Amino acid sequence: MVKLSEIRSANTSLKSSRSGLTAVVVGGTNGIGRGFLSALAAQSDSPKIYIVGRNPTTLSTIVSELQSLNRTGTYIPVPVADLTLLADVEKATAQIVEKEPKLDLLFMSQGYLSLGGRDESVEGLDKLTTIRHYGRTLFILNLLPLLNAAPSPRVVSVLGGGQEGPIFTDDLEFKDPKNYSLPKIAGASGTYVTLTLEQLQKRNPKISFVHAFPGLVKTNLINPEHWGPVARFLINWVLLPTIGRFFFNSPEESGERILYAASSPQFGAQGTGDDLAVGSNGVRGSGAYTLNEKPEAVNNDKALKPLREEKSDVLIWEHTLEILERVLGRKF
Ligand SMILES: NC(=O)c1ccc[n+]([C@@H]2O[C@H](COP(=O)([O-])OP(=O)(O)OC[C@H]3O[C@@H](n4cnc5c(N)ncnc54)[C@H](OP(=O)(O)O)[C@@H]3O)[C@@H](O)[C@H]2O)c1
């Protein structure tokens, strides 16, 4: 168990141990990503941080706040319209690639919750699966040359590390309504992310990949505008003031914990030390890790081992590339 005091002390030491870090933060305009962004800016010396977000006013407010928090930093807004669209991920990454030769850290927490069924975008993809998986994979693929050019690069994806569930090998795009429910999609998308990060690690051993589960965090995610008055009343007046007080973390504390996940040497790339954590595949120092909310390395062998044995990891990888090629019309 990592104590919060240890996390804070490790984060504070980053200022002296690592200077001039370049990071891309996606999802940093709210919730856990916002907490992470503040922690990263506060605990870094001369960072350069690209902040990808869909609201230009929010982006400029955040840039001003970060400048007051740490004047040694450079904060660059990257406006996008909608990260449920692969075309917009392409536009965001193109803006970064044209300016930057190397990238030390790619952080992603973009997402939302939906109680409804499959919601298809103009690109013909489920929007939720795109923002959680296809789009995040595209961010990584497009930024790989920059990541591979950095001395010890890391990718952190915040979703459901260790919470992976079954997939539907005959319905990988969740077109069958019986495969589409909040828990089924949460489990399957967690599996897509973990197994895809493992595939990316195999092809890019210099990079370390972290799939983090944040636990329950009090953010807009559990209180979205579109959930309607009854759900919002129950959340705000029943759940949060009662049991919610004991079970939900603040976005600020979650951000500090994820900064630890993004910087601790124990979650480093393969072969980078004697003290590496056990990877998502059960191998110490594998370079791809699934972390719980503490954050500690966890394994979900129950869900993932049979999937690896039946080569569903390769199936998901090939499916993901096929989707990207189909929508974007180029080879990966
Ligand atoms: N909170 C929890 O208890 C919890 C638990 C388990 C897993 N998670 C996962 O952790 C991640 C972060 O959650 P959170 O609680 O921080 O959520 P949040 O507070 O709602 O923040 C979500 C972020 O994603 C961005 N976003 C959402 N839809 C977008 C779109 N269509 N285009 C571009 N950006 C979009 C939001 O931008 P705006 O600022 O513009 O809205 C915001 O920056 C999610 O993937 C979530 O599933 C959260």
Ligand as a Chemical Component Dictionary entry (heavy atoms), coordinates in Angstrom:
data_LIG
# 
_chem_comp.id                   LIG 
_chem_comp.type                 NON-POLYMER 
_chem_comp.pdbx_formal_charge   0 
_chem_comp.three_letter_code    LIG 
# 
loop_
_chem_comp_atom.comp_id 
_chem_comp_atom.atom_id 
_chem_comp_atom.alt_atom_id 
_chem_comp_atom.type_symbol 
_chem_comp_atom.charge 
_chem_comp_atom.model_Cartn_x 
_chem_comp_atom.model_Cartn_y 
_chem_comp_atom.model_Cartn_z 
_chem_comp_atom.pdbx_ordinal 
LIG N1  N1  N 0  -14.540 9.452  -11.747 1  
LIG C1  C1  C 0  -14.549 8.161  -11.450 2  
LIG O1  O1  O 0  -15.004 7.732  -10.359 3  
LIG C2  C2  C 0  -13.967 7.144  -12.415 4  
LIG C3  C3  C 0  -13.967 5.790  -12.044 5  
LIG C4  C4  C 0  -13.432 4.849  -12.930 6  
LIG C5  C5  C 0  -12.926 5.252  -14.166 7  
LIG N2  N2  N 1  -12.961 6.588  -14.497 8  
LIG C6  C6  C 0  -12.437 6.944  -15.826 9  
LIG O2  O2  O 0  -11.462 7.969  -15.701 10 
LIG C7  C7  C 0  -11.524 8.829  -16.854 11 
LIG C8  C8  C 0  -11.637 10.271 -16.388 12 
LIG O3  O3  O 0  -12.839 10.424 -15.667 13 
LIG P1  P1  P 0  -13.208 11.764 -14.883 14 
LIG O4  O4  O 0  -13.958 11.324 -13.683 15 
LIG O5  O5  O -1 -12.024 12.625 -14.751 16 
LIG O6  O6  O 0  -14.251 12.418 -15.913 17 
LIG P2  P2  P 0  -14.636 13.955 -16.148 18 
LIG O7  O7  O 0  -14.435 14.753 -14.910 19 
LIG O8  O8  O 0  -15.984 13.944 -16.755 20 
LIG O9  O9  O 0  -13.538 14.425 -17.230 21 
LIG C9  C9  C 0  -13.548 13.845 -18.498 22 
LIG C10 C10 C 0  -12.605 14.559 -19.423 23 
LIG O10 O10 O 0  -12.854 14.060 -20.748 24 
LIG C11 C11 C 0  -13.181 15.153 -21.610 25 
LIG N3  N3  N 0  -14.171 14.754 -22.605 26 
LIG C12 C12 C 0  -15.337 14.090 -22.399 27 
LIG N4  N4  N 0  -15.981 13.924 -23.571 28 
LIG C13 C13 C 0  -15.201 14.513 -24.528 29 
LIG C14 C14 C 0  -15.322 14.667 -25.936 30 
LIG N5  N5  N 0  -16.380 14.185 -26.615 31 
LIG N6  N6  N 0  -14.334 15.311 -26.608 32 
LIG C15 C15 C 0  -13.257 15.804 -25.940 33 
LIG N7  N7  N 0  -13.082 15.690 -24.604 34 
LIG C16 C16 C 0  -14.049 15.039 -23.914 35 
LIG C17 C17 C 0  -13.759 16.220 -20.682 36 
LIG O11 O11 O 0  -13.706 17.474 -21.330 37 
LIG P3  P3  P 0  -14.593 18.754 -20.832 38 
LIG O12 O12 O 0  -13.818 19.371 -19.707 39 
LIG O13 O13 O 0  -14.645 19.605 -22.037 40 
LIG O14 O14 O 0  -15.912 18.222 -20.392 41 
LIG C18 C18 C 0  -12.830 16.082 -19.485 42 
LIG O15 O15 O 0  -11.603 16.732 -19.730 43 
LIG C19 C19 C 0  -12.709 8.384  -17.681 44 
LIG O16 O16 O 0  -12.260 7.613  -18.770 45 
LIG C20 C20 C 0  -13.509 7.525  -16.725 46 
LIG O17 O17 O 0  -14.228 6.517  -17.392 47 
LIG C21 C21 C 0  -13.453 7.535  -13.663 48 
# 
loop_
_chem_comp_bond.comp_id 
_chem_comp_bond.atom_id_1 
_chem_comp_bond.atom_id_2 
_chem_comp_bond.value_order 
_chem_comp_bond.pdbx_ordinal 
LIG N1  C1  SING 1  
LIG C1  O1  DOUB 2  
LIG C1  C2  SING 3  
LIG C2  C3  SING 4  
LIG C2  C21 DOUB 5  
LIG C3  C4  DOUB 6  
LIG C4  C5  SING 7  
LIG C5  N2  DOUB 8  
LIG N2  C6  SING 9  
LIG N2  C21 SING 10 
LIG C6  O2  SING 11 
LIG C6  C20 SING 12 
LIG O2  C7  SING 13 
LIG C7  C8  SING 14 
LIG C7  C19 SING 15 
LIG C8  O3  SING 16 
LIG O3  P1  SING 17 
LIG P1  O4  DOUB 18 
LIG P1  O5  SING 19 
LIG P1  O6  SING 20 
LIG O6  P2  SING 21 
LIG P2  O7  DOUB 22 
LIG P2  O8  SING 23 
LIG P2  O9  SING 24 
LIG O9  C9  SING 25 
LIG C9  C10 SING 26 
LIG C10 O10 SING 27 
LIG C10 C18 SING 28 
LIG O10 C11 SING 29 
LIG C11 N3  SING 30 
LIG C11 C17 SING 31 
LIG N3  C12 SING 32 
LIG N3  C16 SING 33 
LIG C12 N4  DOUB 34 
LIG N4  C13 SING 35 
LIG C13 C14 SING 36 
LIG C13 C16 DOUB 37 
LIG C14 N5  SING 38 
LIG C14 N6  DOUB 39 
LIG N6  C15 SING 40 
LIG C15 N7  DOUB 41 
LIG N7  C16 SING 42 
LIG C17 O11 SING 43 
LIG C17 C18 SING 44 
LIG O11 P3  SING 45 
LIG P3  O12 DOUB 46 
LIG P3  O13 SING 47 
LIG P3  O14 SING 48 
LIG C18 O15 SING 49 
LIG C19 O16 SING 50 
LIG C19 C20 SING 51 
LIG C20 O17 SING 52 
# 
